[in-house]
Amino acid sequence: MSTFDYFTAFKRNLGFLNREEQTTIRNARVAIAGLGGTGGAQAHSLARLGIGAFTLADLDTFELANFNRQLGATMDTIDKPKVDAISDIIISINPEADIRKLSNGISEETIEAFLEDVDVVVDSLDFYCFRERFLLYRTARAKGIWVFTAPPLGFGYTLLSFDPKGMSFFEYFGFSEDMSEAELAISLVAGIAPMPYMFKYLHQGGIDVEQHQLPSVGAAPFMIAGVIATEVANLLTKKYPVLAVPTVQQFDALLHRYRRHRYPFGMRGPIQRFKKMLLRRKVPA
């Protein structure tokens, strides 16, 4: 059986990263909230990057309906906790990885443990996890921790990077915690899809609001995984300035569209408020 050596395993990174940068990555801890479609793929990509420590939070298990998009979902992992299955994948790549698992997800009781000693957070929570997301962003900002998120949108994604010293999550989306779930959903969609490319090919029949079921295809999480790993590497090694919110990047592979745009008022500007009004008409109540 081969023995594991970190710098042999990740030496092909060298050239695009130098040894000092790879060591920084090795010594970093990344916290991932949610290990479904995007979270599992991101954990895999970050493990291949050589991240040395992870904090993983998810309270769910894998099921057959996850197969179209979730890296950890296989016949062998049905009914297995996602934190355990994704942890196994990371360890199979880097046996030296230090992994902390929170099988109860993100809550008031777990948030401090989730963010302990963390260098950067990746938000891969489900769309409707508003309470958990509010708690995560508020606490990470108070602790001075960057948060990256790249929600899947059809055959593409939007990249949002939150600088703890820049525009906040609440300022960008225009959230208030007294909003109804429907208004929270509209505000979230407006913020993650300021240019709603996916509506060009979205069929309403794939949306089940009552069951909190939204369509998602497997291509997007794997694009996102590479993008998030790149953002994390860049933040840790300080190669280039990170483009934080209110600058937003969108890409749709099906439509061959890329857009980078700055929204100085977030989703609170007049044009974005008008778009929210249109969304209320287009998205099921």
Beta strands, then each sheet from edge to edge (+ up, - down):
strand 1: 29-33
strand 2: 53-57
strand 3: 98-102
strand 4: 120-123
strand 5: 146-149
strand 6: 156-162
strand 7: 247-252
strand 8: 257-262
sheet 1: 3+ 2+ 1+ 4+ 5+ 6- 7+ 8-
end
